[in-house]
Amino acid sequence: MLATSDSTATRQHSAKVYNLDDIEVFCDAPVAHSLLNESKRAISIELVSGDKLFASQEIAISCRTQVTPKILMLSSIDIFSELTK
């Protein structure tokens, strides 16, 4: 879903389109790895500090291009086979 206005088809700030009341953003929180369930969906994130963050619905990780693949590999996600599909 694009963050656009139905009436003018112009881009809008996400906060105007989506309800972000229950969204938490953690900055400068180095991720050690994500913890996956049987379906290989991320259910929590373990930080380098040892703290664990759990989500009731979704987890989104956004890191530098060098760091994101490292986190996926540390989480036992085979990114090579996914990228070659």
C-alpha positions, -999 to 999 in steps of 0.1 A, spaced: 0 0 0 14 33 -10 13 63 12 -9 84 -11 -40 104 -8 -71 89 -25 -83 123 -35 -52 139 -49 -29 109 -56 0 128 -40 25 113 -15 17 119 21 36 114 54 31 78 66 17 90 99 -13 105 80 -20 73 62 -12 46 87 -20 44 124 14 44 140 3 47 176 15 11 185 48 14 165 80 15 185 113 25 169 146 17 185 176 37 172 212 28 180 202 -7 192 227 -31 177 210 -64 168 228 -97 175 202 -118 157 165 -124 153 147 -154 168 125 -173 144 94 -195 150 87 -228 131 74 -208 101 107 -189 100 90 -157 110 108 -133 133 91 -133 167 118 -114 186 151 -96 183 181 -102 206 203 -71 210 240 -72 214 234 -61 250 215 -94 256 181 -77 258 152 -93 239 125 -74 221 93 -93 214 66 -82 189 29 -92 188 26 -89 150 56 -78 130 93 -70 133 111 -49 108 149 -45 108 165 -17 89 203 -15 89 231 -5 66 235 -27 35 265 -44 51 248 -52 84 214 -65 72 228 -96 55 249 -103 85 219 -103 108 200 -125 85 228 -150 84 232 -150 122 195 -157 123 200 -188 102 182 -173 72 198 -186 40 199 -153 20 220 -168 -9 193 -192 -19 166 -165 -16 186 -140 -37 192 -166 -65 155 -173 -70 
